[in-house]
Every structure is written in C-alpha cells, then in structure tokens.
Amino acid sequence: MFKWVLRDRPNTDQTVLLQDALNIPGIISEILVSRDITTPEQAKKFFRPDWSHLHDPFLMKDMDLAVERILSAIKKQEKILIYGDYDVDGITSVSTLYLFLKQIGTEPLFYIPDRLQEGYGLSKNGIKKAHEAGATLLITVDCGITAVEEVAFAKTLGIDVIVSDHHEPAETTPDASAVLDPKRKDSTYPFNELAGVGVVFKLIQAISETLGSEHESYRQFIDLVALGSAADIVPLVDENRVFVNKGLEKINNDCRLGIKAMFEAAGWKGQNVSTGKLVFIIAPRINAVGRLGNAERAVRLLISESEQRTLNIARILESENRNRKIIDEETYKDALDLLSLEFDINTDKAIVLAKEGWHSGVIGIVASRVAEHSHRPTVMISVENGIGKGSARSIASFDVYSAIKKCSDKLIGFGGHRYAAGLTIELDKIEEFKEAFKNVAKELLTEEDLVKKIVYDGELELSDIDDRFVKILRYFAPYGPKNMRPVFRTSRLNVVGSPRIVGRNHLKFRVAQNNKIFDAIGFDMGELIYRVSPGENNLDMLYVIEENFWNGRTKVQLRVKDLQ
C-alpha cells in the first residue's frame, strides 16, 4: 500500500503571477513553481530548451588544459586512446569522443575493460595495453576521478592522462594533464549533474569553439549524449534538459543507424521516441552486452555506418539481453529467498545480501528490484575466489554513497553517487560491513522514510483534461529525475464497462465523471482488478496523462499510479 502525499503548495503570489503572465491553468502554474520555475522568462526557457542555454564549456576547470593537450596530440600525430566504462553512459561517451576526434582528423583507439575480469575504472592492465598500442595520450570517459595510482603509473610509461568523469572525487585528485569533473571540490562550473557523456560533450564543444565555427557539426552527436544521459538517470534539468530534448529531436528525425537497428531488433515499430523508450528499450540492450560479454561491440554498433553491420550487432545485443533477463530473474528469486531468511522488517532499515555464484554483471539490476520491493537501501554482493563485488541501490531519502563511505574501512574500494554505488570487499569482511551499513541506515533513516509514498501534484476533474491542457503538458517533456511527469488525483470516478487484464498483467478499464470518459491502464497492476468493479462509482485514482499512439491514431489515456 502507498501513502498518498500532496506536494507542498508553492507560494500563491508566484503561481498567480505566472498563471496570469502565461495564461495557463492554475495547477500548471503550481507545478512550475514547485520545480523552481517562478518567472515567465524561466518558464519560456523551460518550455523551449535551446542550444543557447548551454554554459560556456571553458567555465569547467582544466578545460583549457584538456583542449590544448588534445589539439597538440592531433598536430603531432600522437596515438590517442579513449578509455571508457561498460555501461550506457560509458559506451556513449566513448562513441561520441571517438566519432568527434575522427571527424577532426585523427584515428583514436578505444578500450573498455572487461566487467568480470577487470572491473570498473582505469586499471594498470588497461594502461599497459594502451602503452603496447603506442598511445601517448589516454582520455578517460565516465571514469578516472579516483584513479590516483593508475594515472601515476601511466606517467611512468610516458602516457599523459586526461580525466573526464562525473562521479564523486576522493580526497586526492589524480595528477593528470587535466581533470574534467563538475563535481570537483574546486569546481565553479554552473551545473554539476552532468552524466559522463555530458562532460564529453562539453569537451568536444570546447574543442570545436577553439577550432572555429566550421566544426560546429559536433552537435550531430547529441543523440548519443541524450541516450547516455537518459540511461544514467541524471536530473533532466539545466544542460541535461537541452541535451535530451535536442537528442530526441535528432533520433525522431534522423535516427542513427545503430539506434535504429536496436529498435528494429527489439521489434518496436512505434513513433515518437521518448526518454522512456531510451531507458527501457535501448539502454538494457547496451548494458546487457557489457554485463555478460564484450562491451566494445556496443561501441562498434554506435559508430558503424554500415546498415547490415549494425543490424547484425543489434541482433547479438538482443540475444544477450534475453539471456540477461533469465539470469536477472533467477538472481532476483534467489535474493528474495535469502531476504526472507535474513531480513527483519521490524529492525532492519537496510539490506545487505551476499552469495557466491551470483553473476556480478546483474547484481546492480537485482539490487534495484530488491530496493523497490522492500523500500530499503540495498547492497548485493557477488563472491568469487574470496573477493566480493557489490552493487548498491538506494531510496529517495538515503545517500547510499555517503553511507558506504562511512563503512569504507571494511572495503578494498568503492565509488558511485547518491543513488547507486559499487564496492569491492574481502569475504571475511562482509559480515562486519553488513552490520556497519545497517547501523548507518538505522542512524540516518526515520520510520517515515521507509513508508512507500506517491507524491502527487494536485487534483483535477476529468473535465479539466482538454486539448489545450494536454498540449501544455507536452512542453514538460523530456521527463526524468527532477522533472517527472506530473501526477494527478481525481476522486469520485465511475467505472464504465468491464475492466480486464491485458498483456502480461496490465489492468485496463474506463473511467467517467460528469459525462467525460477516458481509458485508463495500470501496468503490472492486474492484482488490483478487484478495486475497479463494474459500476463502481466512488473510485479515487492517482495517474499521469499520456498520449497513446495506436493504429495510426493518438488518444489520451490515464496511466494509473494507484487506486483507492
């Protein structure tokens, strides 16, 4: 059961001012003000994201040093190697920088570590391979901010390193030629919530501006930036909103062969690609190939200009994703069995599960599912040869990275951010870590934090949902963290006709109020069919408003969040 919570009402004077200035419904004005959009100028900027809203890339610390070193390497025909990560953010970061550097006249190399053999981040093994390949400049993307020893090792081999990352830095910053990270303690960059691929985009923007206007075609890679940003679940505000908005425009009008091939292999033939389609259709397929095998195949898919080659690789990713789903499900069931034995709902405010044999490539996904199921921060650890590799996922009110940092004396290493983190630990330290982590959670989380809530933005009558209201809502997209779809409540609804279960377990029915009727659908909510009996005339519903395209027609439907 969810607790329904009405979002705090914003300042009335501000909402009235905005409502009058923009001639918009009062509830829309309230939603804007609750998202810190308080003036007509801010609203216009929000509704129409534009390239001009991007910040000067040279405001990022060390950007001038990075640009100078890269252009020097190109001029001297040095070998440049791009060192990435195996998730979507890392894959798109590598692909973006590779294609851009190739466009401006060099043939870079790229390297992505094997998830199972090497693990996350810059490694000495990867640096040795860069040296063997003749690279004298190594650029990390979506990793490297904590790689102090590794950067020093690269120097001993005559390799300069530029770090491009977006994760939380450690106490010491690597002694690199340049360190690009908006989360640096000494950073004054106006926005610090970029994905790794967002930092890469700022780098190629800076290089393009240095080279002159004829190189403005760097914008052609914005689709990759949108994919990586959406998949990394960064807040879709400020520059990220521009990236994803412009990237979706490109995907919908001039889709890159690799992305198009993944949609085709997945059997999706819909229209109007949204952030949801990137997150739930494309991202899992790219992640799967990195979780179960060689992630470089995903880079080759995104950089290829051969239609046949992209289709071939996309089919491989599709197969890998099916295998990943099977392993996910087996691991999830295993985790729930372990949870029933070890978890005490009355005393435990966090969950730590460890087992030998779990596939380290899927424990992050499963940790997310367990955290959602239990509404507790969750750490899952896969043990092999006496070493545990862990993935942590959190809930809204808990900073899992900071919590793990408080237990770092039990760990070999760790990294991440507020909602997701990774760690490495010796087998005989797992129980100590488990107790320490649970104690931190007990100290920081209140009972109220552990109540599952749905926060809604306001109440509507069905008659409020007209063509103009739906049109205004369109301008709120793209949706994501800090800019989620508005959630509405409508009370005293009548259920029309006979509700039914469609697809896997989706609840489909119709609701009416004062002669206005809408289709409603609750995904994976078939078990709630008892709440929508035919003829029910006192139904309260939380929902978001969507436009469903089917058989050549677009129709407004209400996607159910909960029913009472």
Protein Blocks (a to p, Z undefined) as FASTA:
>chain_A
ZZddddddddfklmmmmmmmnopafklmmmmmmnopabfklmmmmmmgcfklpccfklpg
hklmmmmmmmmmmmnopacdddddfbfklmmmmmmmmmmmmmnopacddddddfklnoga
jdfklmmmmmmnopabdcdehihjlmmmlmmmmmmnopacddddfbdcdfbdcddfbdcd
fkbfkbcbfbfcbcfklmmmmmmmmmmmmnojklmmmmmmmmmmmmmmmmnopacehjll
mmmmmmmmmmmmoccfklmmmmmmnopabehiafklmmmmmmmmmmmmmmmmcfklmmmm
mmpcbfklmmmmmmmmmmmmmmmmmmmmmmmmmmmmmmmmmpcfklmcbdcdddehiafk
lmmmmmmmmmmmnopacdddddeehiacddddddfklcfklmmmmmmmmpfbdcddfkbc
cddddfklmmmmmmmmmmmmmmmpcfklmpccdddfbdcdfklmcfklmmmmmmmpccde
hiacdddddehiacehjdddehjlpccddddeehiacddddehilmmmmmmgghiacbcc
ddddddddeehiacdddddfbdZZ
